[in-house]
């Protein structure tokens, strides 16, 4: 269940980065914000996949 919280936390971080870019920086750093969001998404997905594979291998 902890991996679901990690995936949700990465989603929240992505939205906060985009929100800060639009409101605080007036969309000036959209490329950098998109790059950061993509990095957080990839790290969160890798974490989710690795934990899911670990759970499957424990069942076997």
N, C-alpha and C positions, 0 to 999 in steps of 0.2 A: 504494500500500500504506500510505502514511502516514495516509490518511484513515481507514482501518480502526483504526489505533492511536488516532486522535483520538476516534473514536466509542466505542471501548472505554474510553478514559480518562474520558470523560463518564459512562459507565455506572458505573465504579468510584467516581467522585465522588458520584453519586446514592446509591449504596449506603452510602458512608461517612457521608454526611449523615444518612441514616435511622438508621444504626447509632449514631452519636453522639447523636442525639435520643433514642433508646430507652435507651441505657445511661448516658450521662453526665447528660443532662437529665431522665431519668425520664419521658419523653414529655410534658414540660410545654410544649414549643414545637412541637407537631406541625403547626400551621398554617403557621408560618414555615418549618419544615423541608420541608414539602410544596411551598411556594412556591419555595424555593431549588431543590429537586429538579426541579420543572417548568421553571424557568428554565434549568438546566443541560441538561436534556433537549432543550429547544427550540433552544438554541445548538448543541449537538452535532448535532442533526438538520439544522439549517440549514447547518452546516459540511459535513456529509456530502453533502447534496443539491447544494450549490454546487460541490464538487469533482467529484462524479459528472457534473454537467452540463458542467463544463469538460473532462473527459476525453472525453465524447461529442462535443463541438464540435471537439476536436482531431482526432478520427478522421475527421471530415468534411472 
